Amino acid sequence: MKIKLIVEDSWGVLFFPIVIERLKVANLVNRNIIIQKPKHVPADCNGKLDEILKMVDNTCDRIIIILDADGPQNYMTRYERAQSHIPNNMTKPVNIILAEYEVEEWICISKDL
């Protein structure tokens, strides 16, 4: 299965493929998953997201969008804003994952910062 990641944080472009590889080694995700080079979108509600989704729809089996929620009180708003950019005619499944606050927290913790 080929997965395309779309990440809000520019560090996520390098970080998430490493996370997926570690999950494969730990047998927590299927070893046959192929993570294509992630795309960076600079915010959760941005016209660039529309274009990225249209462009990658036929290059993968699934699309995962990873965004910062900036607090649990923002989950619904952030999710709905991201969802509004997904075209109705997408042929591939799209999942939206919201980090509770900032994805950078995961990166800092993983580097013992």
C-alpha positions in Angstrom: 0.0 0.0 0.0 1.3 3.4 -1.0 0.5 6.2 1.4 0.9 9.9 0.8 1.4 12.1 3.9 0.5 15.8 3.8 1.9 17.5 6.9 1.5 21.0 8.3 4.9 21.2 9.9 8.0 21.4 7.6 9.9 19.2 10.1 7.2 16.5 9.6 8.4 15.9 6.0 11.5 14.2 7.4 10.1 13.1 10.8 7.0 11.0 9.8 8.7 8.6 7.5 11.2 7.8 10.3 8.3 7.3 12.7 6.6 4.9 10.2 9.9 2.9 9.8 10.2 2.6 13.6 6.6 1.4 13.7 7.4 -1.2 11.0 10.4 -2.5 13.0 8.2 -2.8 16.1 5.5 -4.7 14.1 2.9 -2.0 14.8 2.2 -1.3 11.2 2.3 -3.4 8.1 5.8 -3.7 6.7 4.5 -3.5 3.2 3.4 0.1 3.6 5.3 2.5 1.3 5.4 6.1 2.5 5.9 8.4 -0.5 7.8 11.6 0.1 5.5 13.8 2.3 4.2 17.1 1.0 4.2 20.2 3.2 1.2 22.5 3.4 1.8 25.6 5.5 -1.5 25.7 7.4 -4.6 23.6 8.0 -6.8 25.7 5.7 -4.9 26.7 2.7 -5.7 26.7 -1.0 -2.4 24.8 -1.5 -4.1 21.8 0.2 -6.7 21.6 -2.6 -4.0 21.5 -5.3 -1.9 18.9 -3.4 -4.9 16.6 -3.0 -5.8 16.9 -6.7 -2.2 16.2 -7.7 -1.6 13.1 -5.5 -5.0 11.5 -5.8 -3.8 9.0 -8.5 -0.3 8.4 -7.2 -1.2 6.5 -4.0 -3.7 4.2 -2.3 -4.4 6.4 0.7 -3.8 10.0 1.7 -3.2 11.0 5.3 -3.2 14.7 6.4 -1.5 15.4 9.7 -2.2 18.8 11.3 -1.8 20.7 14.6 -5.0 21.1 16.6 -3.4 23.8 18.8 -5.5 22.5 21.7 -8.4 20.1 22.1 -10.9 23.0 22.0 -10.0 23.4 18.3 -10.4 19.7 17.1 -13.8 20.2 15.5 -13.0 23.5 13.8 -9.6 22.3 12.5 -11.0 19.0 11.3 -13.9 20.7 9.5 -11.6 23.2 7.8 -9.3 20.5 6.5 -12.3 18.3 5.4 -13.6 21.3 3.4 -10.6 21.1 1.1 -11.1 17.4 0.2 -12.9 17.3 -3.2 -16.0 15.3 -3.4 -14.6 13.4 -6.4 -11.5 12.1 -4.6 -10.9 8.5 -5.7 -8.6 7.6 -2.8 -9.5 7.6 0.9 -8.3 10.6 2.9 -7.7 10.5 6.6 -7.1 13.6 8.8 -5.0 13.2 11.9 -4.9 16.1 14.4 -2.0 16.4 16.9 -3.4 17.7 20.2 -1.2 20.8 20.2 1.9 20.9 17.9 3.6 18.1 16.0 6.9 19.7 17.0 6.2 18.3 20.5 6.5 14.8 19.1 9.8 15.7 17.4 11.2 17.3 20.5 10.3 14.3 22.7 11.8 11.9 20.2 15.0 13.8 20.3 15.0 14.1 24.1 14.7 17.9 23.9 
